[in-house]
Amino acid sequence: EDKVVQSPLSLVVHEGDTVTLNCSYEVTNFRSLLWYKQEKKAPTFLFMLTSSGIEKKSGRLSSILDKKELFSILNITATQTGDSAVYLCAVTDNYGQNFVFGPGTRLSVLP
Amino acid sequence: EAGVAQSPRYKIIEKRQSVAFWCNPISGHATLYWYQQILGQGPKLLIQFQNNGVVDDSQLPKDRFSAERLKGVDSTLKIQPAKLEDSAVYLCASSLDWGGRDYEQYFGPGTRLTVT
């Protein structure tokens, strides 16, 4: 059965800190790994990583994918209170089906 | 560009009652997803449509849940009869094309269902 594990489940930091969120997965016929940010409402897309794009960066956020070890990390540098959210990791198979989400990491950034 | 629309935003029903949720995806998006998100957990895929055909409904509890996407645009998800454990946020998402290069899903605001 396909599975996504995220760690830590919860994290509290202060503004300016750097955080690393972890996502490990098991999926048959892996196609892509996606990171989402979920505040009070719907998840919003951050990154998609595939075999052709194993490192992404956008501003203070960056992510890498290690297909050999089956994990990904999401880094946030110089955190701000607006980064407080649940960060979800999801994987999909080679047919574009079977989206499986992890439980999420709840990040709280204190002023 | 208008986002994914869902209604209602909130619904409270008693167990054994029926409820239906509606979703209107982003215009032109061929793929539509329904997810169930229980408090403290990640979203769980219930059903995935490609146009008006079902691609994956392996995790849909078919004895009580049903979904349709007539004409390949809007979709409804129904629960009949509801159980206490169905209390969750039901998220609808759409994407341009599951088989192509663009897997990014755009989520609607969700419907929060409380079953008492």
HADDOCK unambig.tbl for C-alpha pairs under 7 A between the chains (distance, minus, plus):
assign (segid A and resid 41 and name CA) (segid B and resid 109 and name CA) 5.63 0.50 0.50
assign (segid A and resid 42 and name CA) (segid B and resid 107 and name CA) 5.68 0.50 0.50
assign (segid A and resid 42 and name CA) (segid B and resid 108 and name CA) 6.05 0.50 0.50
assign (segid A and resid 42 and name CA) (segid B and resid 109 and name CA) 5.06 0.50 0.50
assign (segid A and resid 42 and name CA) (segid B and resid 110 and name CA) 6.61 0.50 0.50
assign (segid A and resid 43 and name CA) (segid B and resid 107 and name CA) 6.29 0.50 0.50
assign (segid A and resid 88 and name CA) (segid B and resid 42 and name CA) 6.93 0.50 0.50
assign (segid A and resid 95 and name CA) (segid B and resid 99 and name CA) 6.64 0.50 0.50
assign (segid A and resid 96 and name CA) (segid B and resid 98 and name CA) 5.09 0.50 0.50
assign (segid A and resid 96 and name CA) (segid B and resid 99 and name CA) 5.92 0.50 0.50
assign (segid A and resid 97 and name CA) (segid B and resid 56 and name CA) 6.96 0.50 0.50
assign (segid A and resid 99 and name CA) (segid B and resid 45 and name CA) 6.55 0.50 0.50
assign (segid A and resid 100 and name CA) (segid B and resid 44 and name CA) 6.84 0.50 0.50
assign (segid A and resid 101 and name CA) (segid B and resid 42 and name CA) 5.53 0.50 0.50
assign (segid A and resid 101 and name CA) (segid B and resid 43 and name CA) 5.98 0.50 0.50
assign (segid A and resid 101 and name CA) (segid B and resid 44 and name CA) 6.69 0.50 0.50
assign (segid A and resid 102 and name CA) (segid B and resid 42 and name CA) 5.45 0.50 0.50
assign (segid A and resid 103 and name CA) (segid B and resid 41 and name CA) 4.68 0.50 0.50
assign (segid A and resid 103 and name CA) (segid B and resid 42 and name CA) 4.23 0.50 0.50
assign (segid A and resid 104 and name CA) (segid B and resid 41 and name CA) 6.97 0.50 0.50
assign (segid A and resid 104 and name CA) (segid B and resid 42 and name CA) 5.96 0.50 0.50
